[in-house]
Amino acid sequence: MQEIRKFLDKDGNEITLRPAEPEDFAGIIRTVRSTSLERSYVLMELYAKNAESEKQYISGIDRQNNLLLAAITNGSVIGCLAAIRADSGKRPQTAHILDIGIHILENYRGLGIGSRMLEYTIDWAQERGFKKLAACIFTTNKRSLHLFRKAGFTEECISQKHIRIGHEYIDEMCMVKFLD
């Protein structure tokens, strides 16, 4: 598999996909924080809190079993995807599963970047022998649900009233894709 992939998005921007490096920390923090403000989509208050912890996380990631993918244009991180072995790889019973989370800056959504990030991740996971990809998405996040369906993910279950945001309870859909 090509570790670095380049393509043009629907607006003609050249996008580079590659595993994240420690120097990407600021862009990853910016990307994750931008989506965490959209509280009906994602809750990320505990992640990407500061530069040092993010650099350490990126440096220490087990790259054989986990993927932190950066989407870059014009030298800036505009998206990131984390594919992390279930249960941090501590349970052999779930070691075949990758849990996926994706973040893309608002101005770059709908341009085909998320689809390309998922394609990259699927190739990466197949190469390493993973059998199941899983993503849990708030049902209010219609765009992400569509993105994952388009990539061949199907609904596995819905956790009803899984999270409370303000006074509203939101369901979470778990979507999966099985790999051969």
Buried (B, 14 or more C-beta within 10 A) or exposed (E): EEEEBEEEBEEEBEBBBBBBEEEBBBBBBBBBBBBBEEBBBBBBEEBBEEEEEBBEBBEEBEEEBBBBBBBBBEEBBBBBBBBBBBEEBEEEEBBBBBBBBBBBBEEBBBBBBBEBBBBBBBEBBBEBEBBBBBBBBBBBBEEBBEBBEEBBBEEBEEBEEBBEEEEEEBBBBBBBBEBE
